[in-house]
Amino acid sequence: MQILFREFDPFNVWMWVEFSTVPSEMEKQYVEELFTSWFFLGKLGGFNAESLQVQDVGLEISYMTYDEEGADKTFVALMHNMGEFEYEGYWGRCWFDLGTSDAIALDILINSIRQLSQDYVTIEKAGHWWRKRRLACPWQPSARFCLRQRAKLAKFKSDNFRDSIVLIRI
């Protein structure tokens, strides 16, 4: 699976999913549960790279002492918001405000998507890009869907924001 990233705004991210066929309700549920679970871990501060004490110890964690004071001194790393999943033909998407969560969140999401691809659906390409002052729609024929989504996006951002988009082709 190819992963592409370009300029990134963590406070305004669209995650796009392209299915090989129109997704069934079960396929939608798999994808939505993956993203919802990922978001809730982020909302609870699970993606704080300053507090990876077990990871830093390595493989031998028997009788490890966890430094609670050190963990309390780390900067809070929380995701802020998640929109509703929307679907159009082969495409689905969801908006996120990743807040102050660290980049490890994206690594964990990519690892999870790769496993989802191996077990349930085929993911060909994942990528991230933005287009200034307008919502970029990866598909060509449904411009009406893009216009509806631009109107919905207005409640999330001012005209000064750029749309960050992550594309996941399933």
N, C-alpha and C positions, 0 to 999 in steps of 0.2 A: 504494500500500500504506500503510495507516494504522499508525503506530507509537505505542504507549502505554506510558508508564512511571509507576510509583508508587514507594513506599518500596522501598529497595534494600539488600540485604546481599550484598556481593561474595563472601563466604566460603560462601554457601549459596544457589545459584541453580539453578532448574530452567528449562530451555529446553523449551518445548512446541511441537510441530509438528502442525498440523491439515491433513490432506490433503483434497482435494475428493472423492476416492474412497478405498477401502482401498488403501494404497500397494503397488505392485509391488516386487519385490526390487530392481529397478534404481532406482526412486525412493528406496527406503530407502538404497541405496548412495550415491547422489548426496548426500543430506542428511547421512549419517554421515561421508562423506569431507570434506564442507565443514566440519563441526564438529570433526572430528579434526584436520584441517590447521590450523584456527584455534587449537585448543588447543595443538598442538605449537609453533606460532609463539609463543604466549603462554608456554609452558613454557620456551622458550629466551630469553625476555626481549624479544621483538620488539615488544611494545606499551608501550615506555617513552617517554612523552611528553617527558621531560626530555632525551632524546637524539634529536632530529629534525633533525640538522644539515643534511642534504641538503634537506629540506622548508623549513627556515628560509632557505636561500640563495635559493631560488626557481628560476626556469626556467634561468638561466645557471649551470650547474654545471661547465662545462669548466674543467679545471685547478683545481678546488676543493681546498683543503687541509682534510683531516679532522682535527679536534682529538681525538686519542686520549686525551690527559690529561683533557680535559673530559668525554669519554664515560666514562672510568673513575671520575670523581667523582660520577656520577649515582647516585641511589638505585636499587637493584635492583627491577625490576618484573616479577615472575614469576607465572604462573598455577600453582596447586598441584595440583589433582586434577580428573579427569573420570570420571564413571560410565559405565556401559554404556547404549546406547540401548535403550529398551523401547517396545513397540507394543501398542496395543489399538484395534481397529477403524480409524477414521479418524485416530487420534491416535498420536503418538510423542513421547518426551521423553527428556531426558538431564540429569543433575545435574552442576554445575560448582562448584569452589572457584576463583574468579578471583584469589585471593591479592592480591598487591600490583600486579597489572597495571593500567595506566591506562585511563580511559574510552575512549580511542582504540580499544581492542580492540572495544568494542561498535559503534562507528562502522564499523569495518572489517568486522565480522560482518554488520551491516545492509546495507552496500554489496554484500557477497558474496551475501547472500540475495536482494537485489533483482535481481542479475544471474542467479542461479539461476532466479528466477521468470520472467525474460524469456526464458531459453534452454530451460528444461526443464519447470518446473511453475508453476502460478499461485498466487501468495501474495496473499491478500486483506487480512490484518490481522496485525500483530505487536504484542505488548504485554507489559507486565511488572507483576506485582502479587504480593502475599504475603497469607497469612492466618495469624494467630498460632496456634501450637500444633497445627495440623493441616495436612495436605497438601490443598491445593485441587485438585480434579479438575474441569477445564472441562466434561467431558461428564456428562450426567445418568444414563444407564441403567446404567453399569458401576461401581456402588459397590464391588463385590467387588475390582476392580482397584485402586481407591483404598486399600482396606484392606491389600492385599498390599504396595502401594508405601509406605504409612505404616510398615509393619514393616521394610521395607528401609531407609527413611529413618532409622530409629532408630540404625543404626550410624554415620550421618554426623553426627548432631547430638544435643545434649542437649535437654531439654524447654524450655530457656530460649531456644533459637534460633527465629527465624521462617523460614519458607520463602520465598525469593525466586523468583519464577517469571517467565519470559519466554514469552509465547505467540506462536507463529508460525502463522498460518493459511495453508495452501497450497491 
